[in-house]
Amino acid sequence: MGRNELLAAMKDRMPERRYIHTIGVADTAIELATRFNLDTKKAETAGILHDSCKYADRVWMKEVIKGENMNPLLLEYHHELWHGPVGAYVAQREFHVEDEDLLNAIRYHTTGRANMSDLEKIIYIADMIEPNRQFSGVEELRKAAQELPLDELMSKCITHSIGFLISKGQPVFPDSFQCYNDILQKRRSNI
Ligand SMILES: Nc1ncnc2c1ncn2[C@@H]1O[C@H](COP(=O)(O)OP(=O)(O)O)[C@@H](O)[C@H]1O
């Protein structure tokens, strides 16, 4: 499926505001893929599909998580975390995406994880810094996205996300801590 067809499918599944965010993520993913010499088409597709299940029925998502033997820990955390893994399932089943890296970029776009691929990182980052996002610190992250190497940028983004959740007294999914630790250790071993 091409960009317009995929976007039309997303428009039917989400409110206008989320659809505008989706276009922002796809376009930012293309920019980041260009900057870091990655496949822009894959980045665009992952960006378009990343939130396909953001408004999916919760009972149905729970069934998919159980039925597809996804990480059972997901069910112990906020249901907002379900749309990534279930979105990867939908990308494969409904939109015939077979590329495992692209599916992982959708799967882990909310939490991150240890050993992320470059594509996974840029989708995580694009979701955070696309032009419609507004939060304190986003401008600094956008600037970093123009200047820093990918791992330093990812490190800043995951640190910001975890810090934000902690500041709000919210639980943090373990994959996010593992992402943080992994990237920190890799950066240290490069010094
Ligand atoms: N790593 C995480 N661990 C636990 N909860 C999280 C994590 N990331 C996000 N959340 C929860 O899920 C909600 C939605 O996250 P996300 O999908 O990134 O937001 P958005 O709606 O801004 O795209 C957050 O407000 C938070 O409550």
The ligand as an SDF file (V2000), in Angstrom:
LIG
                    3D

 27 29  0  0  0  0  0  0  0  0999 V2000
    7.2120    3.7970   29.1380 N   0  0  0  0  0  0  0  0  0  0  0  0
    6.0150    3.8890   29.7110 C   0  0  0  0  0  0  0  0  0  0  0  0
    5.7230    3.1980   30.8380 N   0  0  0  0  0  0  0  0  0  0  0  0
    4.5200    3.2710   31.3940 C   0  0  0  0  0  0  0  0  0  0  0  0
    3.5140    4.0440   30.9460 N   0  0  0  0  0  0  0  0  0  0  0  0
    3.7410    4.7720   29.8520 C   0  0  0  0  0  0  0  0  0  0  0  0
    5.0000    4.7330   29.1640 C   0  0  0  0  0  0  0  0  0  0  0  0
    4.9390    5.5540   28.0950 N   0  0  0  0  0  0  0  0  0  0  0  0
    3.6990    6.0650   28.0950 C   0  0  0  0  0  0  0  0  0  0  0  0
    2.9750    5.6060   29.1480 N   0  0  0  0  0  0  0  0  0  0  0  0
    1.5610    5.9200   29.4820 C   0  0  0  0  0  0  0  0  0  0  0  0
    0.7970    5.8690   28.2960 O   0  0  0  0  0  0  0  0  0  0  0  0
    0.2420    7.1450   28.0030 C   0  0  0  0  0  0  0  0  0  0  0  0
    0.2390    7.3710   26.5130 C   0  0  0  0  0  0  0  0  0  0  0  0
    1.5440    7.2900   26.0020 O   0  0  0  0  0  0  0  0  0  0  0  0
    1.8660    7.6520   24.4850 P   0  0  0  0  0  0  0  0  0  0  0  0
    1.1540    6.6690   23.6090 O   0  0  0  0  0  0  0  0  0  0  0  0
    3.3360    7.8180   24.3300 O   0  0  0  0  0  0  0  0  0  0  0  0
    1.2140    9.0610   24.4320 O   0  0  0  0  0  0  0  0  0  0  0  0
    0.5730    9.9450   23.3130 P   0  0  0  0  0  0  0  0  0  0  0  0
   -0.9070    9.8220   23.5140 O   0  0  0  0  0  0  0  0  0  0  0  0
    1.0880   11.2850   23.7070 O   0  0  0  0  0  0  0  0  0  0  0  0
    1.0470    9.4700   21.9670 O   0  0  0  0  0  0  0  0  0  0  0  0
    1.0870    8.1170   28.8260 C   0  0  0  0  0  0  0  0  0  0  0  0
    0.3830    9.2710   29.1730 O   0  0  0  0  0  0  0  0  0  0  0  0
    1.4290    7.3010   30.0550 C   0  0  0  0  0  0  0  0  0  0  0  0
    0.3360    7.3040   30.9540 O   0  0  0  0  0  0  0  0  0  0  0  0
  1  2  1  0
  2  3  1  0
  2  7  2  0
  3  4  2  0
  4  5  1  0
  5  6  2  0
  6  7  1  0
  6 10  1  0
  7  8  1  0
  8  9  2  0
  9 10  1  0
 10 11  1  0
 11 12  1  0
 11 26  1  0
 12 13  1  0
 13 14  1  0
 13 24  1  0
 14 15  1  0
 15 16  1  0
 16 17  2  0
 16 18  1  0
 16 19  1  0
 19 20  1  0
 20 21  2  0
 20 22  1  0
 20 23  1  0
 24 25  1  0
 24 26  1  0
 26 27  1  0
M  END
$$$$
